[in-house]
Amino acid sequence: MIGNEEHLGYCANMATYLVNDRDTALAIGYDATDWSKKPGFNIYRDAMQQWDVKLIMRNTEPIGAAFFKDCEVHASILPQWRKRWATRGILNQLFQGPRVETRVSKGADFMYGILERLGFER
């Protein structure tokens, strides 16, 4: 297991879940993000100070990070887990709350279709 983790909404039959392990989540999120211009890790960490950052786990393996601030949510997933990480359970954890917003990064236009299928509007 990773660091000092606290499972959030974990149940025995859910393989993908959020964990309170900010340091590991920041490191995994940094590696998982497709940067147009990659900042140094310390600049990235400082920029994330106001964000709640959680580790996304598949069983016992870290696969990404979730970033929360007010009603905004983002996820960065390691390349080898893309297209196979999203389960109903993790999506329910990510999209809690009466209003959820996100943005699509430049060059990731394929995300519009995915987000529209999840109920997001442009």
PyMOL commands that set and color helices and strands:
alter all, ss='L'
color gray80, all
select helices_A, chain A and resi 22-32+41-47+79-81+88-94+111-117
alter helices_A, ss='H'
color red, helices_A
select strands_A, chain A and resi 7-8+16-19+52-58+61-69+72-77
alter strands_A, ss='S'
color yellow, strands_A
deselect
rebuild
show_as cartoon
